[in-house]
Amino acid sequence: MSLDLPPVAPAVTAELVQGLTPRLRKRLDAGVTKLAGRPSVRDGDTVRIAVDDDTHLELHAPGGTVTSTDAIRCGCLLAPDCLHRAAAASAAPIAEPEPDSEPQSRPQPLPDAGPASVGEDAPGTPDTQSASPTEPETPTPDQRAAAQAMYDAAAAVLEAGTDGAGAVLQAELLRAAHSARISGLPRIAASAVSVVTQLRAARGADPAYRLAELTAALRDGLVTAHRLPGSTSLELATLCGTARQPYAPDGSLRLYGLFSEPVLTATGYAGAVTWTADAEGRLYTVSDVVPGGPGRAVGAGDRAVRIGDTALTHRELSRAGLAVSGATVSPTGRLGAGAGVRAVRASGAAWREDPLAGLWELPVTDQVSRALTGGDGLLFLDVTLIGTVREAAGDCLLADCDGLTLRLSAAHDHPALPYRDNLRLLSAAPGTRLRVVARLEPSPLPRALLLATDHPRDPGTHLDLGLDRLQHADLPAPAMAPAGSSPAPDEAPLHLLRRRVHQAASAGRRVLAFPGDSATDSRRLGRYGLACAGDLLDELHSAAADRSRDVFGRLVPADINRFARAWLAAAHYTEEVDRSLCAAAWGADPALPPAP
């Protein structure tokens, strides 16, 4: 969308779309496209759009966000129930709660919900109001209704596909997000917003769109909405999620900078996160992530960290140290920046010096087990570069890690960030031994996203690959690549099921309803010991093609609930098998966390 519009709250978009007549709803997508080509002017907190020569549309965003329907005004004759207001809200970014940066002195639990994890940012914490020992905690009627609304909206997306999931269907998802948020279900709300964000990226041909991310958002929303009505106690707390991370006092901390990574999300947030560690190897993060675009992500490394009175930038902190008093820390290790926190610069440590060197001494299998069982996903590895391998998504850097052939990919594909350019240069130095920090990427082959590496010519320093740019002069002379690297094993053909899951998320139920021979794929899955995958594939095709007729021979509407259940079972199965295959590739145990 070319218009520079302020974010709009999900409830506002949902209410404006609901107020349209059926005739105007059919024209809403065309209205959104037409509005994108109209001139607009921003004046402070107000954006004015010239709908035509005589009609102007205004969006008032005090504080940067449109929070009420009255804040969108149109001068046409059909206002306030006109197409223009709904089109503007549908074209604007979705307003989301900003990432937590200030500690809460007394965290308040959500009504009828324990604070547990939501998305990637908040591991669960014990509820301050535990369930009664005699009567298990159960969802409220409002929570059940919100979960059902999310399930129905997500099932409708699977029925329509991205091409059919226009502004009206997106508004239903946003309505479900609003209902979930006010009912104390932030995890479902976040999933609904994520689905809408991915749908808009797909329909707008955004280069940042990833089909796997749309599939993951749909899967998480459906599985949470499916399980919540029958859940109790701790499971209910996990499914509800938490809207904010509670911060707890943690006294004085002596931290050593590890690395810094830029943040650039599809939901419109940008900045940087710097990782640090204490003398015991516990990890802490200092973040500066606010609404913004690629420019802010590129320059975030040179912004001062927002903690205490220190003038350190993120780039400097990743190589220095920090002494913090009155520290407050969230369950994920994020440092708070409240008024009572004091921080000053301290000496740092190289990766090959104590105490940071201990992070690389933990066995790789234990690190992978920790990442697969809810850890931070970081891997601290010693590798020897081998070369590159061509894949559908681009070239991958190959490295030997304790006898495993590891595939290292760019952590972010945006061209403004130097990840991919740095990997291309590293691939020109086979035989180079490096100490790296990477993030585990679940895959049947050992794979990780490369975040930072020590300098190829100076092991006493390191490079943040999302912020620093390697030069040819930084590379050593090519050495011999390690011999005897094992070839890629014969992979189980799980892609036969996964691609159908992705096709349904992209093109809808009808793409799987076409006549075809799925029995061949099912038999092939069975030959590899994946008989359950074959059964799920057969059920997915059967549910997609299930159309009955009434007594007059007319086709009755398809059972989208049956197809949604079949799709969810297949998507959940592929996710769990991927975790197991990933653990097997690394020689780790996917079920048990590593010993402390």
C-alpha positions in Angstrom: 0.0 0.0 0.0 1.6 3.3 -1.1 -0.4 5.6 1.3 1.4 6.7 4.4 -1.5 6.0 6.8 -1.4 5.8 10.6 -2.1 2.4 12.3 -5.8 1.7 12.9 -7.1 -0.4 15.8 -8.6 -3.7 14.8 -11.9 -2.9 16.4 -12.3 0.2 14.3 -11.7 -1.6 11.0 -14.1 -4.4 12.0 -16.9 -1.9 13.0 -16.6 0.2 9.8 -16.7 -2.9 7.6 -19.7 -4.3 9.5 -21.6 -1.0 8.9 -21.4 -1.4 5.1 -24.4 -2.7 3.1 -23.9 -6.0 1.3 -23.6 -4.2 -2.0 -20.8 -2.0 -0.7 -19.0 -4.9 0.9 -18.7 -6.5 -2.5 -16.9 -3.3 -3.7 -14.6 -2.9 -0.7 -11.5 -4.6 -2.2 -11.8 -2.4 -5.3 -12.2 0.6 -3.0 -9.0 -0.2 -1.2 -7.1 -0.5 -4.4 -8.5 2.8 -5.7 -7.7 4.6 -2.5 -4.1 3.5 -2.8 -3.6 5.6 -5.9 -5.1 8.8 -4.5 -2.9 11.7 -3.3 -2.5 12.2 0.5 -1.1 14.8 2.8 0.0 14.4 6.4 -0.4 17.4 8.8 0.7 16.5 12.3 -1.6 13.7 13.6 -4.0 14.1 10.6 -3.8 12.5 7.2 -6.0 13.9 4.4 -6.8 11.9 1.3 -8.3 13.4 -1.9 -10.9 10.8 -2.8 -11.9 12.9 -5.8 -12.0 16.6 -6.7 -14.9 17.3 -4.3 -14.4 14.7 -1.6 -11.7 14.4 1.1 -11.1 11.8 3.7 -9.4 12.5 7.0 -7.8 10.1 9.5 -7.1 11.6 13.0 -4.4 9.7 14.9 -3.7 11.5 18.2 -0.7 9.6 19.7 0.0 8.0 16.3 -2.9 5.5 16.3 -6.6 5.7 15.1 -8.5 4.3 18.1 -12.2 5.2 17.2 -14.5 5.2 14.2 -15.1 8.9 14.7 -11.5 9.6 14.0 -12.0 8.6 10.3 -14.2 11.2 8.6 -15.4 11.5 5.0 -17.1 14.3 3.1 -19.1 12.2 0.7 -22.9 12.0 0.7 -23.0 8.4 2.0 -21.0 9.2 5.1 -20.7 7.9 7.8 -21.7 4.5 6.3 -19.7 5.1 3.2 -17.2 2.8 1.4 -14.3 5.3 1.8 -14.0 5.1 5.6 -13.9 1.3 5.6 -11.5 1.3 2.7 -9.1 3.6 4.5 -9.2 1.5 7.6 -8.6 -1.6 5.6 -5.7 -0.1 3.8 -4.0 1.2 7.0 -1.5 -0.8 9.1 -2.9 -2.7 12.0 -2.3 -1.0 15.4 -0.8 -3.4 17.9 0.4 -3.0 21.5 3.9 -1.7 21.4 6.6 -4.0 22.7 7.2 -3.7 26.5 10.0 -1.4 27.4 9.1 -0.2 30.9 8.8 -2.6 33.9 5.6 -3.1 35.8 6.1 -2.7 39.5 3.0 -4.8 40.3 2.0 -6.9 37.3 -1.8 -7.4 37.0 -3.1 -10.8 35.8 -5.5 -10.8 32.9 -9.1 -11.5 34.0 -9.9 -15.2 34.1 -6.5 -16.0 32.5 -3.0 -16.8 33.8 -0.1 -14.9 32.2 1.6 -17.5 29.9 3.4 -17.3 26.7 2.2 -15.6 23.6 4.1 -15.9 20.3 7.9 -15.7 20.5 8.3 -12.9 23.1 6.9 -14.2 26.4 7.6 -17.6 28.1 5.0 -18.5 30.7 5.3 -17.4 34.3 3.4 -18.7 37.3 0.0 -17.0 37.8 -0.4 -14.7 40.8 -3.9 -16.0 41.2 -3.7 -19.8 41.1 -6.6 -22.0 40.3 -8.7 -23.3 43.1 -7.5 -26.8 44.3 -11.0 -28.1 44.3 -12.4 -26.6 41.2 -10.3 -26.4 38.0 -10.1 -23.1 36.2 -12.2 -23.2 32.9 -12.7 -20.7 30.1 -15.4 -18.1 30.5 -18.4 -18.0 28.1 -16.8 -14.9 26.5 -13.5 -16.7 26.0 -15.3 -19.6 24.4 -17.2 -17.3 22.1 -14.0 -15.5 21.1 -12.2 -18.7 20.4 -15.1 -19.9 18.2 -15.0 -16.6 16.3 -11.3 -17.1 15.6 -11.8 -20.7 14.5 -14.6 -19.7 12.1 -12.7 -16.8 10.6 -9.5 -18.9 10.2 -11.6 -21.7 8.6 -13.1 -19.2 6.2 -9.5 -18.2 5.2 -8.7 -21.8 4.4 -11.9 -22.0 2.3 -11.1 -18.9 0.3 -7.3 -18.8 0.1 -5.3 -15.6 -0.1 -7.0 -14.4 -3.3 -10.4 -14.7 -1.8 -9.5 -13.4 1.7 -10.2 -9.8 1.0 -11.0 -6.8 3.3 -14.3 -8.2 4.4 -12.8 -11.5 5.6 -9.9 -9.7 7.1 -12.3 -7.6 9.1 -13.8 -10.7 10.5 -10.4 -11.8 11.7 -9.8 -8.3 13.2 -13.2 -8.6 15.0 -12.1 -11.9 16.4 -8.8 -10.3 17.5 -10.7 -7.5 19.3 -13.1 -10.0 21.0 -10.1 -12.1 22.1 -8.2 -9.2 23.5 -11.1 -7.9 25.6 -11.8 -11.5 26.8 -8.3 -12.0 28.1 -7.0 -14.1 25.1 -4.0 -12.1 23.8 -2.5 -15.2 22.2 -5.5 -15.7 19.9 -5.6 -11.9 19.3 -2.0 -11.9 18.2 -2.5 -14.9 15.9 -5.5 -13.2 14.2 -3.6 -10.0 13.6 -0.6 -12.0 12.2 -2.9 -13.8 9.8 -4.3 -10.5 8.5 -0.8 -9.0 8.2 0.3 -12.0 6.1 -2.8 -11.9 3.9 -2.3 -8.3 3.1 1.4 -8.9 2.3 0.3 -11.8 0.0 -2.4 -9.8 -1.8 -0.1 -6.8 -2.1 2.8 -8.8 -3.6 5.0 -7.6 -0.7 8.5 -9.1 -1.1 8.5 -9.7 2.7 5.6 -12.2 2.4 6.4 -15.8 3.4 3.9 -18.6 2.8 5.4 -20.5 5.7 4.7 -17.6 8.1 1.0 -17.4 6.9 0.7 -21.2 7.5 2.3 -20.9 11.0 -0.1 -18.1 11.9 -3.1 -20.0 10.7 -2.0 -23.1 12.5 -1.4 -21.4 15.8 -4.7 -19.6 15.7 -6.7 -22.7 14.8 -4.9 -25.0 17.3 -5.3 -22.5 20.2 -9.0 -21.8 19.4 -9.6 -25.6 19.0 -8.0 -26.6 22.3 -9.1 -23.7 24.5 -12.8 -24.6 25.2 -11.8 -27.9 26.7 -8.7 -26.7 28.6 -8.2 -26.2 32.3 -5.7 -24.8 34.8 -2.1 -24.6 33.4 -3.0 -25.5 29.8 -5.6 -22.8 29.8 -3.0 -20.3 31.1 -0.7 -21.2 28.2 -3.5 -21.0 25.6 -4.6 -17.6 26.9 -1.2 -16.0 26.8 -0.2 -12.7 28.3 -0.6 -9.2 27.0 2.4 -7.8 28.8 5.6 -9.2 30.2 5.9 -8.8 34.0 9.2 -7.4 35.2 10.7 -8.5 38.5 13.6 -6.9 40.5 16.9 -8.7 40.0 19.3 -6.6 42.0 22.7 -5.8 40.6 24.0 -7.4 37.4 27.5 -7.5 35.8 26.9 -8.1 32.1 29.2 -8.8 29.1 28.2 -7.9 25.5 27.7 -10.8 23.1 26.3 -9.5 19.9 23.6 -7.2 18.5 21.0 -7.9 15.8 18.6 -5.6 13.9 14.9 -6.2 14.1 12.6 -5.6 11.1 9.1 -7.2 11.4 6.3 -7.5 8.9 4.0 -5.7 11.4 5.9 -2.5 11.1 8.3 -2.6 14.0 12.1 -2.0 13.7 15.1 -1.5 15.9 17.8 -3.6 17.5 18.3 -6.1 20.3 21.6 -6.5 22.0 22.4 -9.8 23.8 24.5 -9.9 26.9 25.5 -12.6 29.4 26.5 -12.6 33.1 29.3 -14.6 34.7 27.1 -17.7 35.0 26.1 -17.7 31.3 22.6 -16.4 31.7 21.4 -14.3 28.8 19.9 -10.8 29.0 18.7 -8.5 26.2 18.5 -4.8 25.8 16.0 -3.9 23.2 15.0 -0.7 21.3 12.1 -1.8 19.0 9.4 0.7 18.0 7.2 1.3 14.9 9.5 1.9 12.0 10.8 0.6 8.7 14.1 -0.6 7.1 15.9 2.7 7.7 15.4 2.5 11.4 16.6 -1.1 11.5 19.8 -0.2 9.6 20.6 2.7 11.9 19.5 1.1 15.1 23.0 -0.2 15.9 24.3 3.4 16.4 21.5 4.5 18.7 22.1 4.7 22.5 20.7 1.9 24.6 17.7 2.8 26.6 18.8 1.8 30.1 20.2 3.9 32.9 22.4 6.8 32.2 24.8 5.0 29.8 25.6 6.6 26.5 26.6 3.3 24.9 25.2 2.4 21.5 23.9 -1.0 20.7 27.0 -1.6 18.5 29.3 -0.6 21.4 27.5 -2.6 24.0 27.8 -5.8 22.0 31.6 -5.4 22.5 31.7 -3.8 26.0 30.1 -4.5 29.3 27.5 -3.1 31.6 27.1 -2.8 35.4 23.4 -2.5 36.3 22.0 -1.7 39.7 18.3 -1.9 40.6 17.8 -4.1 37.5 14.3 -5.4 36.5 14.1 -8.4 34.2 11.2 -10.0 32.3 10.8 -13.8 32.1 12.5 -13.7 28.7 15.6 -11.9 30.1 14.7 -8.5 28.7 16.1 -5.7 30.9 13.7 -3.0 32.0 14.4 0.7 31.7 12.5 2.1 34.6 13.4 5.2 36.5 15.0 3.2 39.3 17.5 1.4 37.0 21.1 2.6 37.0 23.6 1.4 34.4 27.2 2.4 33.6 29.8 1.2 31.1 32.1 -1.6 32.2 34.8 -3.7 30.5 33.8 -6.4 28.1 35.2 -9.8 27.2 36.1 -11.5 24.0 34.2 -14.6 22.9 37.3 -16.8 23.6 37.7 -15.3 27.1 35.9 -16.1 30.4 33.1 -15.8 31.1 31.7 -15.8 27.6 33.8 -18.8 26.4 31.7 -21.1 28.6 28.7 -20.5 26.2 30.6 -22.5 23.5 31.6 -25.3 25.9 28.0 -26.7 26.3 27.6 -29.7 24.0 25.8 -28.9 20.7 23.1 -31.6 21.3 22.2 -29.9 24.7 22.0 -26.5 23.0 19.6 -27.9 20.3 17.5 -29.7 22.9 17.2 -26.4 24.8 16.2 -24.5 21.6 13.5 -27.1 20.8 12.0 -27.1 24.2 11.2 -23.4 24.6 14.6 -21.8 24.9 15.9 -18.7 23.2 16.9 -20.7 20.1 20.5 -19.4 20.1 23.3 -21.8 19.3 27.0 -21.1 20.1 29.1 -23.1 17.6 32.6 -23.7 16.5 32.6 -24.3 12.7 34.8 -24.7 9.7 33.6 -23.3 6.5 33.2 -25.7 3.5 31.5 -23.7 0.7 28.0 -23.2 -0.6 25.0 -25.2 -1.7 22.3 -24.0 -4.0 18.7 -24.2 -2.6 15.3 -23.0 -3.9 15.5 -20.0 -1.5 19.1 -19.1 -2.5 22.6 -20.2 -1.7 23.4 -21.6 1.8 26.7 -21.5 3.5 28.0 -25.0 4.4 30.1 -25.5 7.5 31.4 -28.5 9.4 30.4 -28.6 13.1 31.6 -31.5 15.1 31.3 -33.8 12.1 27.9 -32.5 11.1 27.4 -30.7 7.8 25.6 -27.5 8.9 23.7 -25.2 6.6 23.9 -21.5 7.6 21.3 -19.1 6.1 20.8 -15.4 6.3 18.8 -14.3 9.4 16.8 -11.7 7.3 16.4 -11.3 3.6 15.8 -7.6 3.4 18.3 -6.1 1.0 18.9 -3.1 3.4 20.4 -5.5 5.9 23.9 -6.9 5.2 23.2 -10.5 6.2 23.1 -12.1 2.7 26.1 -10.0 1.4 28.2 -11.1 4.4 27.3 -14.8 3.9 28.3 -14.5 0.2 31.7 -13.2 1.3 32.2 -15.9 3.9 31.5 -18.6 1.3 34.6 -17.4 -0.5 36.9 -18.5 2.4 36.5 -22.3 2.7 38.6 -23.9 5.4 38.3 -20.9 7.7 37.6 -21.8 11.3 35.1 -19.5 13.1 33.2 -19.2 16.3 29.6 -18.2 15.5 26.3 -17.4 17.1 23.3 -18.7 15.2 19.6 -19.3 15.7 18.2 -22.8 15.3 16.0 -23.3 12.2 13.9 -26.5 12.5 14.7 -28.7 9.5 15.3 -32.3 8.6 18.9 -31.2 8.0 21.2 -29.4 10.5 20.3 -25.7 9.7 20.7 -22.4 11.5 20.4 -18.7 10.8 23.8 -17.0 11.2 23.7 -13.9 13.4 27.3 -13.1 14.4 30.8 -14.5 13.9 34.2 -13.7 15.2 36.4 -11.8 12.8 38.1 -14.1 10.2 41.5 -12.4 10.6 41.2 -11.3 14.3 39.5 -13.9 16.6 39.6 -11.4 19.4 36.8 -9.3 17.9 33.5 -10.3 16.4 31.1 -9.0 13.7 27.3 -8.5 14.0 26.3 -9.8 10.5 23.1 -7.8 10.5 24.8 -4.5 11.3 28.5 -4.8 10.1 29.6 -5.3 6.6 32.5 -7.6 5.8 35.1 -6.5 3.2 37.3 -8.7 1.0 40.3 -7.5 3.0 38.7 -9.1 6.1 38.9 -12.6 4.6 42.0 -14.8 5.0 43.6 -16.7 2.2 41.5 -19.7 1.1 42.4 -22.8 3.0 41.6 -26.5 2.3 38.0 -27.3 3.1 37.6 -30.2 5.6 37.5 -33.6 3.8 35.0 -36.3 4.4 32.0 -34.2 5.0 29.0 -36.5 4.9 26.6 -36.0 2.0 23.0 -35.0 2.7 21.0 -38.0 3.9 18.0 -39.3 2.0 15.2 -37.2 3.4 11.8 -38.6 4.4 9.3 -37.2 1.9 7.3 -35.2 4.4 7.2 -32.4 1.8 4.4 -34.4 0.1 2.1 -33.5 3.0 3.6 -30.1 3.8 3.2 -28.7 0.3 -0.5 -29.6 0.4 -0.8 -27.8 3.7 0.8 -24.7 2.2 -1.2 -24.9 -1.0 -4.4 -24.9 1.0 -3.3 -21.8 3.0 -2.4 -20.0 -0.2 -5.1 -21.1 -2.7 -7.9 -22.3 -0.5 -9.8 -25.6 -0.2 -10.7 -25.8 -3.9 -7.1 -26.3 -5.0 -7.1 -29.7 -3.2 -10.6 -30.6 -4.5 -9.5 -31.1 -8.1 -9.3 -34.7 -9.2 -5.9 -36.2 -8.8 -4.1 -39.3 -7.7 -3.1 -38.7 -4.0 -2.8 -42.4 -3.4 0.7 -42.5 -5.0 1.9 -39.9 -2.5 0.2 -41.7 0.4 1.9 -45.0 -0.6 5.3 -43.3 -0.8 4.9 -41.8 2.7 3.9 -45.3 3.9 7.1 -46.8 2.5 9.2 -44.3 4.6 7.3 -45.3 7.8 5.0 -42.2 7.7 1.7 -44.1 7.4 0.0 -41.5 9.6 1.1 -38.8 7.2 -0.4 -40.8 4.3 -3.7 -41.1 6.2 -3.7 -37.3 6.9 -3.1 -36.6 3.3 -6.0 -38.8 2.2 -8.3 -37.1 4.7 -7.2 -33.7 3.5 -8.0 -34.4 -0.1 -11.3 -36.2 0.9 -12.4 -33.2 3.0 -11.6 -30.8 0.2 -13.6 -32.7 -2.3 -16.5 -33.5 0.0 -19.6 -31.9 -1.7 -23.0 -33.4 -1.4 -26.2 -32.5 -3.2 -29.7 -31.8 -2.0 -32.9 -33.6 -3.2 -33.0 -31.5 -6.3 -29.4 -32.4 -7.3 -28.0 -29.0 -6.4 -24.6 -28.7 -4.6 -24.9 -27.8 -1.0 -22.2 -25.6 0.7 -19.0 -27.4 1.6 -18.3 -28.4 5.1 -15.5 -26.0 5.9 -15.2 -27.2 9.5 -14.3 -30.7 8.3 -11.7 -29.3 6.0 -10.3 -27.0 8.7 -10.0 -29.9 11.1 -8.2 -32.0 8.5 -5.9 -29.1 7.6 -5.1 -28.4 11.2 -4.3 -32.1 11.9 -1.9 -32.2 8.9 -0.3 -28.9 9.8 0.3 -29.9 13.4 1.6 -33.3 12.4 4.2 -31.7 10.0 5.3 -29.3 12.7 5.9 -32.0 15.3 7.6 -34.4 12.8 9.9 -31.5 11.7 10.9 -31.0 15.3 11.7 -34.7 15.7 13.6 -34.8 12.4 15.5 -31.7 13.4 16.5 -33.2 16.7 17.6 -36.4 15.0 19.7 -34.5 12.5 21.6 -32.9 15.4 21.6 -36.0 17.6 19.6 -34.2 20.2 16.5 -35.3 22.3 13.5 -33.2 21.3 11.5 -34.1 24.4 13.8 -33.5 27.3 15.5 -30.2 28.1 19.3 -30.4 28.8 20.5 -30.9 32.3 21.2 -27.6 34.2 
